[in-house]
Each structure stands twice: as C-alpha cells, then as structure tokens.
C-alpha cells in the first residue's frame, strides 16, 4: 500500500514503477581454476563359454585454486573449498547366456560414480564472500526503500560499460546487501550409484527383444540453503479469484518476517509486514552449498530392434520411469536458493524436473533395393535412395506451481510456491514429434559423390505446448502475492494471494514443422 493505493505488480508496471528492484554490483572477474586427476583400471574375464565378468575401479580427485579466496570472520566457512581424496569408485558387471542357439542373455551391472563439482561454485565462493556489499534489493512497499527507488528504466547505481568492478556509492550503502556463498564444512563430493538388469533374446531372424530395469540413486547432491534466517512463524493469507473480489479460501504459510499491528510512519495502514530481521544482521543471505540432497530413479524399458537386413533397420522402445528428488541444484550456483523453507528442506521432496512416466521411441533406416538391379530407366530412378526417421512421444513433465512475489518474506522471490502445493506437483502437457530424412545419391564417379537430402522436423506439425522453461524445469505462476490491506469481516491482512486466469494453461510451444533441403558434395 503506497499512499492508500494498492500497489499491484500490473499497476506498478503501468506506472513505470516496478515492485522490486535488484542490482548486482562488485567485481565481474573471478578465477575458478581447478585441476582434475583420474585413473581407471578394468579387466574382463570369460570364466566359461556362457559366463563373463567385468571388474573395474576408478579414482577421481578434483582440486580448486585458493589464491583469490577470502574468508569472512562473520562466517568462518566462507572462502573455503572442499577437498575429498577418498573417491574410489568400483564397477562390476556379469553376463550369462542360457542356451546355445538363440540364447537368452542376462546382464547385470553396478557402478559408483563421483560427479565433478562445476567450477561455477568456485566462482560463487570467490565473489560471494560478504566482505563488501555486492547487491542492492529494494521493495517498493517499504517506506525507506521507496525514498531511493529509481525511476524506470534508470539504474540506481550507474556502472561504466564493460567495467570489471562497480561499487555502491556511499549514500546508498545502507541499501546494499552482503550475500555469502559458501560450502558447508562437512561438504562431500556428490556420488551416484547405478545398477541395471537386462534380459535379451533373439526372437526371430536378426530381431532382438530386450527387457531392462535401471536404478539410479544420487547421494550427497548439491543443494543451496539460506541459513541466515530467523525461525519461521505460521500466518494465513486470503486467496482471491482473478478479479480480486471473491475469496476462494485461505493459505497457510510459514513466514520469516513479523507483522506490525500499530500504525507508524512506516506503517500508516496496519497490519504491515515488517522488514526481514536476520540473525546475523551484518550479512544478508548466507547460501550454503550442502551435500544433503538425494535422488532416486526407477525405469523399466521394453525394446525390439532389427539389425540391418535387406536394407532395413528399426528399433522400437517404450520406457516407464519415475524420478524423485529433494531439489538438488545442478549448474545454478550464484543465484538465490530454491529451498522454500530453510528450516524444513525435506519438504522439497517431490518429482524431479526430469521425471517423465511414459516415453515411446521408434526409429528406422531404410535403403531400398533398386528395381531391375538398377538397370534401365526404372532402375536408375529407384537407385541410391535412403530414408530414416524417428518418432518420439512422451507424457507430460512436472510443473512447479510458483508464486510471483516473496510470499514467505525471506528476501528471495524465486522459491515461493502455492500454499499446500508440493514441489513439481502438477503435470504439464504431453509431447509427440516425428522427424524424417530422405536422401538420394545423384552422382558417384571418380571419388566424387553428390547427394540431395530433404529433412523435416515435427513433420505433422503437432502443437506441443509448454510452460515457462527455467534452470529448475517447467514452471507456471499459480498465484501472485500482493501487498495491500484486505478487510474480510473482522480480520485484516497486510497482503493476499490472487490466482491468475491462465494457471496451467500453456503460454508457449515447441518448434512447429520445419523443412530443409541440402546438396552435399563429397570428395
């Protein structure tokens, strides 16, 4: 509420006054230098005519440069990088053939894999030590922030183009934030356990059927969590329909900011949401990279393939799978944590962004024989053709019902979800596409070959809808969190949720049909 006017994001945009203002400053240079060392040994043993064993072991070691790292006394773990030298990963595989003619072949394997830590984490540790103010975050609804809020589209801090460093002016230092990115003191290298079992049999001449099961379990996966937050308290906000007039219900939420019920200069229309009060007030967000996330994948595949015979090869496969995790961060270090409640990271357990229950794939290569052995005019026009393609279909992927706005008031507008909704608890639209390629050799003589090709992508021009695609998968705004006093009976609320009219309606689509032609000369 500003001057009694309800400041919604749409109204703020229309008046060229954004609701939030974020600007990163400080150094633009980092030195994420790293060295990788690895060794691998393997031996394959054929114990009998039907039984074989494969044994292997791999060692990995990753070291980081520490020359430019600095520690902050307020958080001793800052400016430090992990060092784990016990990354010994065994692998074993066995196979057994039942029968002699067209045998049933069974294969089983297990392997442990240590994943490499992306260098972007080292960069985040170097630049995010909290020794200087490296960001500005303003909320237009806070009285003090409103006094310096820049006029759209001018920046608050003017930095020279291509500058390697940009500092906050002295008069704006109170609005600067000291964010820290640091590894947890007990950080361990992420590891992945993988096992699979396969049964394979030739069911007809050069036609092989296969059934397989795959299990993948990730441990010690990297996840960021802001640990500079006070214990949350339970509050309740009303949820309005798209018109903003009708109450659909109430949403329970754990918030990190307190409410103020008395009027003051900064709260002329109580109740108001007070600014966030952090346990270490000299610092802003302390995003700790913890090795606490995990993932589990189960997948079963049925496939039939025909080896190249009489110019025809094909493979048909169907997979049913399920992947769950608790929100590991892949390659997105240096941005705010995605854990909604730092005091309850287990609440992030849900479907993985890569989860797809059903997937069908059919691919083929066909090289037809020329008529009349390539002689005569019929032979010439039917010679040198090649056709290949792939048809893919799959069920929808998970969609995260995010909320636009910092509903839980943790200073992070990227981790809020619809009240009561678990992470990735909605399902997006399915997907299907057919790609095909036709080629004909036009000329072949004296080492020269000329080939004409025609390729199509999404041949049948199917409309494959999709939602917003981010580093964390598919997202869709389930509601907006808006500031402004709402009176419902005798109850007063400093903010509320408003659901959109297009929730779970796709706003984008994958590529339509595309055709391309080419002439290729080989010599």
C-alpha angles and dihedrals in degrees: 000000000000116000090340091305117123105236106212120176091248093051091045090053093046090054091044091245108122117212094230133025122201126177128172117213137166125071124355093195127085136165108219094174118166140169125214125202124184140168131186134189128183138173130186119206125193100201096177138353088273104031130068135173130198120194127185144162131194132194123202131185127177123188129187131213112249102185096105099035119113128187125223115224089217089061111025094192091064119104093028130115128204125256118193117170100174098081099135111153120190124201129192134179133179134186133188130185117211109206133359109249112055091345127200104245120204121194129183129178142173130190139173117214129189111209125221118250107237114242091234087079091059089050091051091051091052098047098033103060096122093232090121134024105269103173145031121214120182129183113203091211093061112088097222093047091050090062093066100027106137123240110253123286098011118100120239093223114037112215125189115252113267090004115160092210135030124181131200113248116248094249090057098044093102088064095049121104130218105213120185128204114191142156116247113255090241095045116151132192111267114252135195126205114202129184133169140179123202134186116194132180138167103238097179138003105313091341114120128191121201136188119189141173123203128194122189124180122183119201134183089018117174119261129164121224130180105230097178095085132109120240109283126243129210118253135166130226128186120245115220131196121248091277092057092228106088124065113225096183143292131287124216114219139173108228132190096208128072128233124242116214100181124076121248140152091280093040109041094158110040143234094063135169110245121224115269114274110207124204090235099042094186090065134055122206116356103200108194119198103221129184091221104109124097139184138199128200128186119183135171121192132191116192140169122196135180118209117228105288127157089353097306131111126166140165127197122189140174125189130191112191145156128201125187133174141155100250110287117188113234112185102340104101117147096043128094117288118264097215106113097205115027090196092057110036090156087072087073091072109122146106114330119245087243095051113129116164099197130030130169126189130179120179133171146176120204127183106177121209116248117252118253090012090292094300126130126012093302090053094048097052093046096047126098099020124145129181129187137161150149132227117201130186131170143166122253124287125232120279123207114223098220128182122228105230136034098285097166092045097229093135091256121103094183101072106053122117136185109281110267094012119119121219113284092358096144128074125230129212122291125251135224132167141163123209122186139179129198121188135176128190106229101180137014119171139129093001095311123116127186118193131183117208135186119192132186131192119199087005096189092046094236115186104240106189123204143177130229108310117212139160087276096051130255118353136181129186106248094177145346122240108221132187119226135102115272123192116206110171108306093338124097123198127193093211142004145197123251120192119217127235093238103052110150091005112125114244098187141031140212120253119303124227113313128190127192134177129199144178115213124195117197125190 
